[in-house]
Amino acid sequence: MRKNIVAGNWKMNKNLQEGIALAKELNEALTADKPNCDVVICTPFIHLASVTPIVDSAIIGVGAENCADKVSGAYTGEVSAEMVASTGAQYVILGHSERRSYYGETVEILEEKVKLALANNLTPIFCIGEVLEERKAEKQNEVVAAQLASVFTLSAEDFGKIILAYEPVWAIGTGLTATPEQAQDIHAYIRSLIAEKYGQEVADNCSILYGGSCKPSNAKELFAKPDVDGGLIGGAALKVADFKGIIDAFK
Ligand code: PGA
């Protein structure tokens, strides 16, 4: 069964002490008022081992924002999927547009990362989405179809373990949000591609999150669309009131 999920992406924000404080505050808020959806927080690597023991794992999942495309060895500065999993984290964001554009992550690199994440029992939150010029040229469908190549080599069983996040790059951190109709159209298209590749049941069971300037004021309308199964939240995940406001869109 498809799940509704609200996942936070802290990006490169919060030092360790601030991150711990944010996780504690969120945990308190969600234990007092239980969410009606799965909640995940994806934090910088250095926070993971400290944050996993302080959140109630029945309410909040924890994830990394990236992992290496190699198993282990002489890759200075990299963090492997196995290392992420050893902190108690259960998720990892892969293919975020910031990783693709600033760090040159390609379809092939991301395919390796997804496989290593799955091999270490991490749930990838795999991001796809077009840039503004591509949207203006009405190429968004082509772009997401090409990006899905990284995960379309998986078996149906493994594909069933991943979460997708559609994030139009022009909406990330810009205050511009896709309209609920724009989100629904492309989410339905993404689901149709999954159905073509893996069959309708796998497609129906896949959670597809929307990301890009999602906030308490627009979350309800976006999540009300039949193919939008929640959100991947950047800026608004850094304040408990905002993040909880988005989580409460499922109430
Ligand atoms: P934003 O970021 O909510 O700040 O737009 C979303 C994301 O990049 O995951």
Residues whose N, C-alpha, C, O or C-beta is under 5 A from the ligand:
A	BS01	PGA	N9 A171 I172 G173 T174 G211 G212 S213 C214 L232 I233 G234 G235 A236
